[in-house]
Amino acid sequence: MLENYKQALQLLARFAFFAGVGSHTTMGMGQVAQAANRKGQE
């Protein structure tokens, strides 16, 4: 079950790059960038 949650969160995080988050996303604000994984984390 934990793996399903992990996959769902990864999917939403990837979608956030294209959709943006927060207010004024139609004006180019709210861009999301994915940070590199820290050592020992997935």
C-alpha positions in Angstrom: 0.0 0.0 0.0 2.9 2.4 0.8 4.3 1.9 -2.7 0.9 3.0 -4.2 1.0 6.3 -2.2 4.6 6.9 -3.3 3.7 6.4 -7.0 0.7 8.7 -6.6 2.7 11.4 -5.0 5.4 11.1 -7.7 2.8 11.4 -10.4 1.3 14.5 -8.9 4.7 16.1 -8.4 5.5 15.5 -12.1 2.1 17.0 -13.2 2.7 20.0 -11.0 5.5 21.1 -13.3 3.1 21.4 -16.2 0.0 22.6 -14.3 1.7 25.0 -11.8 0.5 25.4 -8.2 -1.0 28.3 -6.3 -2.5 31.6 -7.5 -1.7 33.4 -10.7 -0.6 30.3 -12.6 -2.1 31.7 -15.8 0.3 34.6 -15.5 3.4 32.3 -15.4 3.7 32.1 -11.6 3.7 28.9 -9.5 6.2 26.9 -11.5 7.5 23.8 -9.8 10.9 22.3 -10.2 11.9 18.8 -9.0 14.9 18.7 -6.8 17.5 15.9 -7.1 17.2 13.0 -4.6 19.3 13.2 -1.6 21.8 10.4 -1.0 20.0 7.4 0.5 16.5 8.6 -0.4 14.3 7.5 -3.3 
